[in-house]
Amino acid sequence: MNISKLTPSRLTFLGALTVAAALHALVWSHMPPVRTPQQATPLTHLHGASYSPFRLGHNPVTGVYPTAEEIDQDVALLKDRVDVVRTYGSAGGLEIVPAIARHHGLKVNAGAWLNTDPQT
């Protein structure tokens, strides 16, 4: 780079860019390490987890859905490991997950399937 081409506006930009990079590095150096589910141990606490209540023998195609008792058992196991459960539907038994999760002190990120086809 030719130093004679460093105008005051370019110097200001380079200075701001240097400060932003330094601040970025400072913030990230003080962040706790991210834990992935693969790193989880029985004692690890995760922010959240995806949740599907379906067990062996359940089948939404044949209309065999989880019971409220089964969902309650699952959420009771999760309550000490996560703060939030994420569902990917709002029917077939999943509509009761928010109330059960709330009972156990968990939050829910509830998903819903949106489709323009009225047949699905």
C-alpha positions as CSV (number, residue, x, y, z in Angstrom):
1,M,0.0,0.0,0.0
2,N,1.3,3.4,-0.9
3,I,1.4,5.6,2.2
4,S,1.0,8.7,0.2
5,K,-2.6,7.5,-0.7
6,L,-3.7,7.3,3.0
7,T,-6.1,10.2,3.1
8,P,-7.7,11.3,6.4
9,S,-10.9,9.4,5.6
10,R,-9.0,6.2,4.9
11,L,-7.0,6.6,8.1
12,T,-10.3,7.1,10.0
13,F,-11.7,4.0,8.4
14,L,-8.6,1.9,9.1
15,G,-8.6,3.1,12.7
16,A,-12.3,2.3,13.2
17,L,-11.7,-1.2,11.7
18,T,-8.8,-1.8,14.0
19,V,-10.8,-0.8,17.1
20,A,-13.8,-3.0,16.0
21,A,-11.5,-6.0,15.5
22,A,-9.9,-5.4,18.9
23,L,-13.3,-5.2,20.6
24,H,-14.5,-8.3,18.8
25,A,-11.4,-10.2,19.9
26,L,-11.8,-9.0,23.5
27,V,-15.5,-10.0,23.7
28,W,-15.0,-13.4,22.3
29,S,-12.0,-14.1,24.5
30,H,-14.3,-13.7,27.6
31,M,-17.1,-15.9,26.3
32,P,-17.6,-19.3,27.9
33,P,-16.9,-22.2,25.6
34,V,-19.9,-23.5,23.6
35,R,-21.1,-27.0,24.6
36,T,-22.5,-29.2,21.9
37,P,-24.7,-32.1,22.6
38,Q,-21.8,-34.4,21.7
39,Q,-19.8,-32.9,24.5
40,A,-22.6,-33.2,27.0
41,T,-22.2,-35.5,30.0
42,P,-24.8,-36.5,32.6
43,L,-23.8,-33.4,34.6
44,T,-23.8,-30.9,31.7
45,H,-26.5,-28.3,31.5
46,L,-27.5,-27.2,28.0
47,H,-29.5,-24.1,27.1
48,G,-32.0,-26.1,25.1
49,A,-32.8,-29.3,23.2
50,S,-35.1,-30.4,20.4
51,Y,-37.8,-32.6,21.7
52,S,-40.1,-35.2,20.1
53,P,-42.2,-37.3,22.4
54,F,-42.5,-40.3,20.0
55,R,-41.3,-43.6,21.4
56,L,-41.1,-47.1,20.0
57,G,-44.6,-48.1,18.9
58,H,-45.9,-44.5,18.4
59,N,-46.9,-43.7,14.8
60,P,-48.6,-40.5,13.7
61,V,-49.7,-42.2,10.5
62,T,-51.6,-44.8,12.3
63,G,-52.8,-42.4,15.0
64,V,-50.7,-43.8,17.9
65,Y,-49.5,-40.7,19.8
66,P,-47.7,-40.2,23.1
67,T,-49.8,-39.9,26.2
68,A,-49.6,-36.9,28.6
69,E,-48.0,-39.3,31.1
70,E,-45.2,-40.3,28.7
71,I,-44.6,-36.6,27.8
72,D,-44.5,-35.7,31.5
73,Q,-41.9,-38.5,32.1
74,D,-39.7,-37.2,29.3
75,V,-39.9,-33.6,30.4
76,A,-39.1,-34.6,34.0
77,L,-35.9,-36.2,32.7
78,L,-35.0,-33.0,30.7
79,K,-35.8,-30.4,33.4
80,D,-32.4,-30.7,35.1
81,R,-30.5,-30.7,31.8
82,V,-32.0,-27.9,29.8
83,D,-33.9,-24.6,30.1
84,V,-35.8,-24.8,26.9
85,V,-37.3,-27.5,24.7
86,R,-38.0,-27.0,21.0
87,T,-40.8,-28.8,19.4
88,Y,-41.4,-29.2,15.6
89,G,-45.2,-29.5,15.5
90,S,-48.3,-28.4,17.2
91,A,-50.7,-31.4,16.9
92,G,-50.7,-35.1,17.6
93,G,-50.1,-34.7,21.3
94,L,-47.5,-31.9,21.0
95,E,-50.1,-29.3,21.9
96,I,-49.8,-30.3,25.5
97,V,-46.0,-30.0,25.7
98,P,-46.0,-26.3,26.7
99,A,-48.2,-26.8,29.7
100,I,-46.2,-29.9,30.9
101,A,-42.9,-28.0,30.3
102,R,-44.2,-25.0,32.3
103,H,-45.2,-27.3,35.1
104,H,-41.5,-28.5,35.2
105,G,-40.1,-24.9,35.0
106,L,-39.1,-25.2,31.3
107,K,-39.7,-22.8,28.4
108,V,-40.8,-24.0,25.0
109,N,-39.9,-22.8,21.5
110,A,-43.0,-24.3,19.8
111,G,-42.8,-25.0,16.0
112,A,-45.6,-25.3,13.6
113,W,-45.8,-26.7,10.1
114,L,-47.0,-24.1,7.6
115,N,-48.2,-25.2,4.2
116,T,-50.4,-23.7,1.5
117,D,-51.8,-27.1,0.5
118,P,-55.0,-27.6,2.4
119,Q,-54.8,-31.4,1.9
120,T,-51.6,-31.8,4.0
